[in-house]
Structures are given as structure tokens and as C-alpha cells.
Amino acid sequence: MKSRLAPLAYPRLARLVLLYTRDNDFKTVVRQALWDTGTVLLIARTSEEALQIVCRRKRELDVAIMAFNEDCRGITLLGAIHGCCKQLPTVVVVDKVSEQARAFAYANGARFCLSQPVLPVELANAIADVELAAPQLAVA
């Protein structure tokens, strides 16, 4: 009879961040904002990739950063991710923030909404703010 060993419990050293963007310039901004923080970026360029990451890693994700224009796909994806993982702190960056875009983002689970162009320091501050406000989950 084979014994089943429980997985070792150890603190995770790296922060795990989902980045959804098709914009290479924004990807560079994110890398600059998270420089030297021990963050592992899981980059999704399509809605399908983003949903696969969330479904497979939702308990491990610390933050989601989503950049999109004001089209329905981005808002729909944000709503789907929020429905799947309500506790996931999410920062949304849109091409231009209108009151409508901001309202849609917050209604669909965003905790912070920024408009392009975003400076690395602005993004780093937004990420820090959503992480501080995130409820701490206990591991059973």
C-alpha cells in the first residue's frame, strides 16, 4: 500500500500576478513597476489565456492587472474573472478613463482604475493599495 504524503506547507516567496494585455509598451511599464519585487508575471494576451490562468491558479494569484480599451471583451473578461475569484485584487488600466469606463470597471470587480499612459510609479502605488485593502485568506 502506497502512503500519500501531504504537500509540504511552506511560504511562497514570490508574488504571483496575472497580467492581461496585448500592449507591449504597457507590459514594459508593468515590469518597471514590479522591478526587484520578486514578482512572477503570468502574461495572458487573450481572454482565453487569462481565464485558463485564473481557473488553474486562482488560489495562488495575488493580484490581476488588466489593460484594455473600452470594448465589451475587456469588461466581460473582468466580470468573468471577478465571478470566478471575487477576492482577487484587480487593477484595471484603460485607454482613456471616462466615467462610464470607470463605472463598468468598478461594477465588474476592479479595485483600482487608471488611464493610459500610466507611469510605473503610479501602477506600483495602485498595486500596493489593492494588496493592502485585500482581505487576508486563511489557509486551512
N, C-alpha and C positions, 0 to 999 in steps of 0.2 A: 504494500500500500504506500503510495507516494504521499508525503506530507506537503501541505500547502503552506507556504510561508507568506506572511503578510508583508506587503511592501514596506520598506523602511520609511519611517517618518523622519524627514529632515527639512530644515528650512530651505526654501528656494532662494537662491542668491540673486537671480536676475528678475527684473520686472518684465512681464510679457505684455506686449502692446500689439493690438491689431491696427494696421494702417490700411484704410481703403482709399485708394487714389489711382488715377490714371496719369496724373501730372508729375513728371519727373522733377520739375523745379520745386514743387511742394514736398516731394519725397526728400529732397536735399534740405529743405527748411526743417523738416521733422528730424532728420539725422543730426542737424546742428543743434536743435533744441534738446535732444536727448544725448548729446555727446558726453561721453565719460560718465554715464549714469548706470552702466551695467544693464541696459535695456536690450531685450531681444525683440526685434520688429518682425511681425508676421505680416507680410505685404500681400494684399489682395488687389488685383487690378480689375476684377469683375465682381458682380453681385454674387454669382455662384461661388467663387473662391472665398468671398467674405463669409457667406453662410456656412460653407464647409468648415472653415476655421472656427467659427463660433460654435457650431454643433459638436465639433470634436474636442475643442479646448476651452469651452465656456467656464469651467470651474477654475481654470488656470489663468485666464486673462485678467489683467489688472486694469487696463484702460483700452478704449477704442477711440481712434482718431479717424474721422471720415471727412473727406473732401469731395464735394460735388457741386454741380450747378443746381439751379432751382427746378430741375426736371423731376418728374414723378418717380423715376427709378431710385434716386438717392433717398428721397423721403420714404418710399416704400421699403427700401432696404433698411433704413434706420428703424422704421416701425417693426419690421420683422426681427431684427436683432434685439430690440428692446423687449418684444414679446417673448423671445426665447431666453433672454438673460437680463431681467429687469434691474439687477444690481450692478450691471457693468457701467462704470462711469464712461460717458461718451462726450468727446469734444467734436463739434461739427464746424467745418470751415466751408463757406460757400463763396461763389464768385463775387457776389455783391449781396450784402445783407439788406433786405427790405424788411419791413415789419411783418409781411406775410411769410417770408422765408424763416425769419426768427420764430414766429408763432408755430409754424409747421415743425420746425426742428425741436422746439421745447415740447410740443404736444406729442412728439414721437420718441421721446426719451433722451434727448440731448440735455446735458447738464451745463454746457457752455457753447455759445455760438459766436464764431469770429468771421470776419470777411477778409477776402484776399485783397491786397497782398498782406501776408502775416509775417511778422519778424520772428526769428527763433525765440527771442526772449518772451514775446507775447504768448507764443504757443507753450513754452516751458512753464510760464506762470499759470496758464489755463489748466494744464495737466496737473500741476501741483494743487491747484484749487479743487479740481474734481476728485483727486485722490484723497485730500483731506476731508472732503464732505462725504465720501463714500462710506456706507455702513460697513463695519468690520464683520466678516463672516467667521463664525467659529467652526473649526474642523472637529467633527465627531469621531 
